[in-house]
Amino acid sequence: MIRAGIVGGSGYTGGELLRLLHFHPGVELAQITSREHAGRYIHSVHPNMRGVSNLKFIHPDTLEKCDLLFLALPHGTVADAIDRYAALAPKLIDLSADFRLDSASAYERWYGETHPAPQWLDRFVYGLPEVNRELLRGVDCVSGVGCNATAVNLALLPLVKAGLLERALIEIKVGSSEGGNKGNAGSHHPVRSGAVRTYKASGHRHMAEVQMVLGCAVPIRFAVTAIEMVRGVHLLAHCDLGEPLVERDIWRLYRGQYRDEPFLRLVSGKVGLHRLPEPRIVAGSNFCDIGFDLAGDGRHLVLIAALDNLGKGAAGSAVQSMNLMFGFEETTGLEFPGIYP
């Protein structure tokens, strides 16, 4: 049994980790921190856990040693204290962006500042099992993934590996939970409700992860738009292909890449209401659904993908990586298929 802790447990990602780990048969969640809510029951912040867990938040200064720490803190706060966390637990999973990139120069380019702990960067493995499964087995330090980057990487990976992608122009629509649980002018309900707001038309920081994972020289661009949705990422990618393909080629390509992936589903039907991926269908789950539509000339492929930004885009991938770190069955604790309707 692994004795685990969550640092930064009052946010949405911390709450999702709490829910997933509570039902994991190989994990004892022993401590969860919050400066603001120390001493209060976790259900005072995460009401879905009422009657499920009697755990209370503790102050981060009172953290005790354990087998594994999940660091669910805001960007820029983990790296400054990484030596302290490493002294408390032999294995770490950082869900912030502090250790996602593989070089200090890339971090400085995309985050506009010098990395506080560059000597730690090569100790972390990027926590996307569909890309780094073997590297994650038994490793000590894992970084989280960006939810938008994960949608792009999983949608485009088969095309890039086959050398077929010439260009991709992508629109990503996201829910309000991607902005975190702290209110601001943009999240104020009268302003946010009903809005369709493009807040990052170019240069999104998650592009750094796309470049790191896909490593291709072809142009890939994406913009991010907030819509009336709480949880979810919806990707629509217009892809130019290097050679004309027919539909069965696309099926063969994506099935070949993802046939044995437990959390990748191909959703591309001809009829029916749910013939293409929708974020609502995967909410609360660790699934990423991918579908497509191929234009008549065979060289214009439209990809559609959906995932839960708090699930596969954050806490779900972290737990999946934890399973690989400790030798559990990869799907353990992540079998929940979502709810419908």
N, C-alpha and C positions, 0 to 999 in steps of 0.2 A: 504494500500500500504506500503510495507516494503522499508525503505531507507537503501540501502546497499552500502558497499565499498569493494574494492579489494586492498589489500596491496601486492605489488609485481606484478604489472600488465603487465610488459613487457616480461615476460617469456611465454613459450608455454602453460602452465597450466593457467596462468592468462589470456592469450588471449582466451582460450577456455571458461573460466568462463565468460569473457566479452561477447562473442558471445551468450552463452546460456541465460545469465541474461538479455541481451538487449531485447530479445523476450519473456521474462516471464511476463505474465499479472499482476502478483502481486508484482513486484519488480521495484523500481526506483534505478538504478545504479547511485549514486550521486558522487562518487569519486573513483579514481583509481590511485595508486601511482607508481612512478618510480624515483629513485634518478638520474639516468643517463638521463632520457628523460623528466624531469619535465618542464612543459610549452609547450610541443609539443602535437599536436593532436594525438590521439591514432592510427589513421590510418597510421601514419608515421612508426609505428612498426608492427601494425596488419592491413595490407592493405586490407584485406577482409571487414573491417569496413568502408572503404571510402564511403562517401555518405549515410551511415547508422547512424552514430553517430558523433556528434560534440564535444564529451567529450575530455578534455585534461588531460594529466598526471599531477599530483601534487606531490610535494615533500612530503615524508612520515612525515616530521616534521610538516606539515600543516594539517594533518588529523583532521577532525571534528567529533563530536559525531554522531552516526547513530544507526540504529536498529540492524545491523548485519555486521560483518567484515569477509570477506574471507581472510585468510592469506596464500598467495601463494608464500612463501619465501623459500630460500634454507634451507636444514636441518641444525639445530643448531642455527638458528637466531631467531626463534619465542620464544623459551623457555626463553631466556634471557630478553625478553621484554614483557612477557605475562601479567604482571600487568598493563602496560601502555595500551595494547590493550583492556583488560577487563574494564578499566576505560572509554574507548571510546565507547564501545558497550556492551549491555547486553547479546548478543549472538555471539558466535565465531565458525567459522569452519576453522580448521587449516589443510591445505593440505600438510604440511611437515610431516616428520616422528617423530617430537618432542614429540607428545602425542599419538602415535598409540598404544604403548604397555601399559599393565596394571600394571607394576611394575617397580620400579627403578632398581632392580637387573637384570631383563630381558634386560632393556635398556643398562645397563653397560656391560652386557655380549655380546650383539650383536653390540653395537656401540662403545665399547671400552673406554667409559668415563662416569664420574658421571653425572647423570641428573641434569641440572641447576635448575629445579623447580619441584621436586618430589611431593610437596604438591598439585600440580595441576593434577596429573595423574588420580586420581579417579574422577575428575570432567568431564572428557572427555568420550564420548561414541564412540566406533569404528564405523565409518560411512559406514557400509555395510548393507543396509536395508534388504537384504535377510536373514541376521542372526540376526540383532538387531532392527528390525522394531519397536517393542513396546517400547523399551528403547529410541528410537530416538524421539518419539512423545513428543513435548513440552520441550525437554532438552535444556540446555543453551550452552553446549560446545560439539562439534563434532570433531573427528579427521578424517583426510583423510585416504585413503587406498593405499597400494602399488599395482601397476598394476599387477605385476607378482603374488603376493600373492592372489589377487582377482581371477585371472584365476585358480590358484590351489584350492583355497577354494571353489569356485563355482563348479568346475569340480568334486571334491572329496566328497563334503558334503553329497550327498545322500548315497554313499557307507559307509562313516564313521558312519552316523546316524543309518544305518541298521546293523552295526557291521560286514560288509562283507569284508572290506579291510584288507589284510594281509601285503601288501607292495606296494609301488608305486615308480617307477623310471621315472622321468619326464625330458623332454627336452623342454625348452622354447625358442622360437625365437622371437626377438624383433626388432623394427625399430629404426632409428637414433634419433627420437624425444625423446626417453626415456632418452637420455643423456643430455637433456636440450638445451638451445639456446646459450650457451657459447662455442665457438670453442676451440678445443684442438688438440693435435697431432693425437689422434685417430679419430677425426671427420674431419680432413683435407680431402677434396674431393678425391684427387688422392690415398690416403691411404684407405679411407672408402669405396669408390665405388667398388662394386664387391666383397667386403670382406665377408667372413663367419668366424666371429671371436668369439670364446668362451671366454668371459671375466670374467665369474664367474662359474667355474666348480663345486665348492662346497662352502658351508658356506655363501650363499647369505643372506643379512640382512632381506629380506622379509620372510625368513623361520621362523622368530620370530612371524610374524603375522599368519602364517599357524599353528604353534603350539598353539598359543593363541586361534584361532577360532575353529580349529578342535579338539584340545585337546586329540588326540588319541596317544596311545603308540606304534602303528605300525610304522615301518620305512617308512618315506617319504623323498625322495631326489630329488632335481632338479638342473639343470644346465641352464645357460642363454647364448644364442648365438646371436650376432648381425648379421643381414642379410641385404640385399639390399631392404630396405623398410623404409618408413618415419614414418607412424603411424601404430601401431598394435602390438598385442601380440598373438602368436600362441603356443598353448600347445599341446604336445603329451605325454600322460602318459601311461606307461605299468603297469597295476595293477594286482596283484595276489589276487584272491578271496578265501575266506575261505571255500566256497562250490561251486559246479558246478551250473551254471545258464544257462538258455536259453534266447534267445533274448527278448521274451515277458516279462521276469522277469526284464530285464534292463529297458525296456520301462515303465513298471509299476512303478518301483522304481523312475525313474527320472520324470515321469509325476506326480506321487504322491507328490514329493517334490516341483516341479516347476510349476504345473498347473496354479496357481493363481499369479505367478510372472510376472509382466508386461514387464520386460526386459530380461527374460531368454527364449531362443528359443531352442528347440530340433531339430537338423539338422542331420539326419542320414538316407539318402536315399539309395536305392539299385542301382539306375542308375542316370545318369545325371552328368553334369560337376560340379555342385555345391551341390553334395550330402553330403559333409562334411563341417564343419565350415572353413571359410577363413577370415583373418583379413581385407582384402580389402572390403568385403561385409558389415562389421560393422563400417567402418571408418566414423567418424563424428557423430556416434550415441551412445546411451547409452545401446545398446544391448550386451549381451554375448551369443554367440551361442555355444551349446555343442552337440557333436555327439559321436558315439562309433562304435567299431567293436569287436565282440566277437569271440575268437578263438574256434576251434572245441571241445576242451576238456571242455569248459564252465568255466574254472577257470582263463583264461588269457583274461582280458578285456583291450582294448586299447581305451582311451578316447582322444578326440580331442576337443579343445575349442579355441575360438577366441573372442577378444575384442579390443577396441581402448584404448590404454594406456592413452590418453588424455581425453577420454570420460568416459566409465564405470570404467576405471582404475584410474580416478582422478576427473576431473571437473564434469562429469556426475553424479557420485555417490554423490559428494558433493551437487549438486543441488537437487538430489533426497532426500538426507537427510534433506536439508533445507525445502523441501516441507513437510516432516513429522514434523519437528520442529515447523513450523508455521501453520500446519493444512490445507495446500493446498492439492488438489488431487495429489497423488504421482507422476503421470506422467506429471504434468504441466510443460511446457517448454522443454520437453524431447521427444516429439513425432517424431522428425525427424528420418526417417528410414535409413539414409545413402544414398549414390548415387551409381548408377550402369549404365553403366560400369565405 
